């Protein structure tokens, strides 16, 4: 999985937001705000991480059970798919 190239993550006033650039700046309306964990997953997806890597990295970074990490990753990825942010 990979984030589409015309979206970038910015930290603005302590908040993480997804910003459309180039052609997406015209086509995409709205704003996406991410939590710190969402930003962590986003950065991994920018590098093409798969589901297993996302889960493993969450387990390394945060004190969370594997089932919870897997459910969180699935929910996050599904939401990105819904708003068409994944290639």
C-alpha positions in Angstrom: 0.0 0.0 0.0 1.1 3.5 -0.6 -0.2 7.0 -0.1 -1.0 8.8 -3.4 1.8 11.2 -4.4 -0.3 14.3 -4.4 -0.9 14.4 -0.7 1.5 15.3 2.0 1.5 15.3 5.8 2.2 18.6 7.6 2.4 19.4 11.3 0.7 22.8 11.8 0.4 24.3 15.3 0.9 20.9 16.9 -1.7 19.1 14.7 -1.1 16.7 11.9 -3.0 17.5 8.7 -3.1 16.0 5.2 -2.6 18.6 2.5 -3.5 18.1 -1.2 -0.9 19.4 -3.6 -0.7 19.8 -7.4 -3.7 18.5 -9.2 -5.3 17.2 -6.0 -5.4 20.7 -4.6 -8.3 21.4 -7.0 -10.0 18.1 -6.9 -10.0 17.4 -3.2 -12.2 19.4 -0.9 -11.9 19.2 2.8 -9.2 18.6 5.3 -7.9 15.5 7.0 -6.6 15.8 10.6 -4.6 12.9 12.0 -3.6 11.9 15.5 0.0 11.2 16.3 -0.6 7.5 15.7 -2.3 8.3 12.4 0.6 10.4 11.3 3.0 7.6 12.3 1.1 5.1 10.1 0.8 7.7 7.3 4.6 8.1 7.2 5.0 4.3 6.9 2.5 4.2 4.1 4.4 6.9 2.3 7.2 4.4 2.1 4.9 1.6 0.9 4.5 -0.4 4.1 2.1 -3.4 4.0 -0.4 -4.4 6.7 2.0 -6.7 8.5 4.7 -4.0 8.7 2.2 -1.4 10.0 1.1 -3.7 12.7 4.6 -4.7 13.7 5.8 -1.1 13.8 2.8 -0.1 16.0 3.7 -2.9 18.4 7.3 -1.7 18.5 6.3 2.0 19.0 3.3 1.8 21.3 2.2 -0.3 24.3 -0.8 -2.1 22.6 -2.0 -5.6 22.2 -1.6 -7.2 18.7 -5.4 -7.5 18.2 -5.9 -3.9 19.0 -3.0 -2.8 16.7 -4.4 -4.9 13.8 -7.9 -3.5 14.3 -6.6 0.0 14.4 -4.5 -0.5 11.2 -7.5 -2.0 9.4 -9.7 0.8 10.4 -7.2 3.5 9.4 -6.4 1.9 6.0 -10.1 1.4 5.3 -10.8 5.1 6.0 -7.9 6.1 3.7 -9.4 3.9 1.0 -12.8 5.5 1.5 -11.4 8.9 0.7 -9.3 7.6 -2.1 -5.8 8.4 -0.6 -4.2 5.1 -1.4 -2.7 3.9 -4.6 
